[in-house]
């Protein structure tokens, strides 16, 4: 029989062990507990994620409930007050407690099993807009023990870290997809909406009379272009043309005064008027400032100050300050950015199979895509040879993009689309991650668990991509915050079972 001191020592050891376990439970930070049980429910833009431990001996569960709306933490309607209740079990024999947010989106809970060893965990919540939310998280088994190892290797990316990001996830779903053909192209000005402004007279481009506009500058009517100092002599001299015009103008104005004093006949006045109109028309034609002209000219002083008579973007400069130009020499090119031309190269067989093109997607880099519907472009040439081998064809398209982002001389990626009737499994294009020679998506298994998975892709647009293999309908994939999740799952080893 054991002695009394031995029994007391054994009891004391048990008591200290129990106190130690209790202290550990109180101090444990569930944000960093990767081994707890998890229950997650997604309802539209709402997520309820419970992360908890089960203490079979005491019949107790404790953990944290994470609440998100549109991937943001639930805010407290009134600081320090309850946002609802959480229950383990039915209304008749279950245990429940208040939910008070200890931080945005996070509420700790502790609940006890009743008569049954299996009970449903549920919550009733009051949202900031006054709406209520009832959510059933799932069944908890008191005898479950430690969580079973998942078949896939999962990485934890904590909910609090997700909330600090622009984070989002969406379901893989089947939808009707368009047929697509990929190509490359280069944007140019539509010649019907472009103009070359030429020198109205022979002269020298002024130096110090204001800076020339830069390539790419957007000009409105009346914007200054440059100053030009005309030469004094030579064929078609501006000095002679201007002198002849001014003499005719002065004679006409004098004739007006004489007619008012009845000192000249009306026929003489009309003759001088005709002479003035002819000289003025000739001068304006010579200067390029008549009706429909691209130039406005201020000819006062010894310099001609040229301004544009139309809106446009500077495509090219042909001169520099101090340069001498002849009459009619190009000064600069203007184009209308709302009317552009696009030459596209695509594989001939794919282009023939595509048929009618209903949508054009143009990518200018960094994920910036311009989407044009059928009424915003017109095809002016198709099936022209695109390369020496004859494998690619050239497609010429006129773009009516309005005030869009495209610029001339811009190399672009192009997706030609035709409305299709076939269904396929798709995910948003933003979900796809290029990893060396693989295409990867990150599948969300619970509120904070993610799987790194290789997929095989099919047709794609700027908005979505077809998943031919590696993903099932209804699985949830990360669409924003992809790179941070990539870093968080970097330790996961994945095997590629697809043939490439």
C-alpha positions, 0 to 999 in steps of 0.5 A: 500500500502506498504511503501517505506522502507518496499519495500527496505528492502524486495528487500535487503533481496532477494538480500542477499539470492541470493548472499548467494546461489551463494556463496554456489554453488561456494564452494560446493564440489561435491565429497561429494554431495550424492544427485546430479544427476548421468549419467554413461557410461561404454565403454570397459575399459573406464568410464565417470561419470557425477555428477551434480545439476540442477538449473531449475530457471536459466536453468543451470547445474553444476557438475564434470565429472569423467573420468577413463580408466581401473579404473585409472583416465584420465591423462592430455595430457599436464598440464593445457590444455583442454582435450576436450569439454562437451556439453548440447544439439545439435550442433546447439542450445546446450551450450558447454565448455572446459574440463580442469582437475583440478585433474587427472580424474576430470573436472568441468563443467557449462552448460545452457539449450537452447530452449528445457527443455530436452537435451543430455549431451555429451563429446568429449575427447582427450586421452593421446595416441592421440586417441579421445573418443566421449561419450553420457552420457544421457538426462538431464531434466531441470524440473527433480528437486531432484533425485528420490529415487532408489528402492534399498538402495545404498551407495556412495563410492567416485570415488576419493577413488576408484582411490586410490585402486586397483579397478575393476568391471565386468559384470555378464555374461552367459557363458558355464561352466564346471561341477565341484566336490569339494574335499580335498587332501594331496600332497606327493612325487611321489615314482618314483621320490624320493630317500632315501640317506643312510649311505655308511658305519657305522660311526658318523655324523660329528659335526662342519663339516657344517650344515645339509640341512634343510627340504624344502631346494632345492639342486642341484647336488654337494650340500654338505649334511653332514660329516661322520666319519667312525668307524675303525673296524667292519663288512664291515669296511670302513677302510678295504675296502678303504685299499684294494682299495688303495693297488690295485690302487697303484699296478696298477699304478706301473704296468703302469710304469713297462710296459712303461719300458718294465720291466713287461709282458703285461699279468701281467699288465692286471692281475693287471689292472683287480684286480684294476678295480674289487677293485674299482668297489667293493669300489664304490658299497660299498660307493654308488658312482657308475653309477646312484648313489645318492651320491658323496663322498670325502673320503680324510682325516678321514671324508667322505664328502657326497654330492648329485649327483642329484637335489631335495628338502629335504623331511625329515632328519633322523639324527642329528649331533653326531648321530651314524648310521649303514651302509645302515641307512637312512640319508635323503629323497630327492624328485623331486618337478616337480613330485608329487602325490595327494590323493583326497577324494570326494563324490562317487556319485558326482565323478561317475556323473562327468565322465572324468576329464579334469582339476584339480584345487588345492588350497593351501590357501590364494586364491593361485590356481594351474590349471593343464590341462589333459596333466599335470596330470594322474589318477592312481587310482579311486573309492577306498574307502575313508571313513568307511561310503563309501560316499567318494572315493579316487582318486590318481593322479600323478602331472607333475607340473614342477617347481610349487608351491606345496609342499609335506605334504600340505593339499589342496582343489581340484576342479575336472572339466569336460568340460560342455555344459550348460550355466549359469550366472557367475561372477569372484570368486573375486566378492564373499564376505562371510558375516556370513552365506551369499554370497554377491556381490556389484553391481555398479549402477553408477560411485560411487553408490553401492548396497550390495546384497545377492546371491545364488551360484552354481558351482565354480572354482578358476576363476568364480562362478555360480550365481543361484539367486540374479543377472541379466545378464549385472549387474556390480559387484565389483571384486577388492577393494571388502573389502573397498566397503564392509566397505562403504556399511556396513550401508545397511540392506539387507534381505535374501529371499533365502531358505538355 
